[in-house]
Amino acid sequence: MLGLLNLVHFAEEYEEKARKALENATHPIHWYSFAIVGINLTGHLLTLLKKYKLNSFFYNSTDPLDTFNSLYGK
């Protein structure tokens, strides 16, 4: 569910980047599954979070979910 929330946030808040990523995902030769890559990205971010590699992003965060979502657009 978190991966889906991240993808929705990415599409809504970073519309231009999301459109470009989707355009790249549908390339006839170099295609990839946009949703699966997004879910894998969520998994990778969770791993980094558990290893305390993202502490600087969350130090002054008032909304941890919004901060986590914003990492998609970075």
C-alpha positions as CSV (number, residue, x, y, z in Angstrom):
1,M,0.0,0.0,0.0
2,L,2.8,2.4,0.8
3,G,4.3,1.9,-2.7
4,L,0.9,2.8,-4.2
5,L,0.6,5.9,-2.0
6,N,4.1,6.9,-3.1
7,L,3.2,6.6,-6.8
8,V,0.0,8.6,-6.4
9,H,1.9,11.3,-4.5
10,F,4.6,11.3,-7.2
11,A,2.0,11.6,-10.0
12,E,0.1,14.4,-8.2
13,E,3.0,16.5,-6.8
14,Y,5.7,15.9,-9.5
15,E,3.4,15.7,-12.5
16,E,6.0,16.7,-15.1
17,K,8.6,14.2,-13.8
18,A,6.0,11.5,-13.5
19,R,4.9,12.1,-17.1
20,K,8.5,11.9,-18.3
21,A,9.1,8.7,-16.3
22,L,5.9,7.1,-17.8
23,E,6.9,8.2,-21.3
24,N,10.3,6.6,-20.8
25,A,8.6,3.5,-19.4
26,T,6.6,3.0,-22.6
27,H,9.5,3.3,-24.9
28,P,9.2,0.5,-27.5
29,I,12.7,-0.8,-27.0
30,H,13.7,0.3,-23.5
31,W,10.4,-0.1,-21.7
32,Y,9.9,-1.0,-18.0
33,S,7.0,-1.4,-15.7
34,F,6.4,2.0,-14.2
35,A,4.4,0.6,-11.2
36,I,6.9,-2.2,-10.4
37,V,9.8,0.2,-10.5
38,G,7.9,2.5,-8.1
39,I,7.2,-0.3,-5.7
40,N,10.8,-1.4,-5.8
41,L,11.8,2.2,-5.1
42,T,9.6,2.2,-2.1
43,G,11.3,-1.0,-0.9
44,H,14.7,0.5,-1.4
45,L,13.8,3.7,0.5
46,L,12.4,1.6,3.4
47,T,15.7,-0.3,3.5
48,L,17.6,3.0,3.6
49,L,15.3,4.3,6.3
50,K,15.8,1.1,8.5
51,K,19.6,1.6,8.1
52,Y,19.3,5.2,9.3
53,K,20.6,6.5,5.9
54,L,17.7,9.0,5.5
55,N,17.9,10.6,9.0
56,S,18.8,14.0,7.5
57,F,15.6,14.1,5.5
58,F,13.5,13.4,8.6
59,Y,15.3,15.5,11.2
60,N,13.0,18.5,11.2
61,S,10.0,16.7,9.6
62,T,6.6,17.4,10.9
63,D,4.9,14.9,8.6
64,P,7.0,11.8,8.1
65,L,4.8,10.3,5.4
66,D,4.9,13.5,3.4
67,T,8.7,13.5,3.8
68,F,8.9,9.9,2.7
69,N,6.7,10.6,-0.3
70,S,8.8,13.6,-1.3
71,L,11.9,11.4,-1.7
72,Y,10.3,10.1,-4.9
73,G,10.7,13.6,-6.5
74,K,14.3,14.0,-5.5
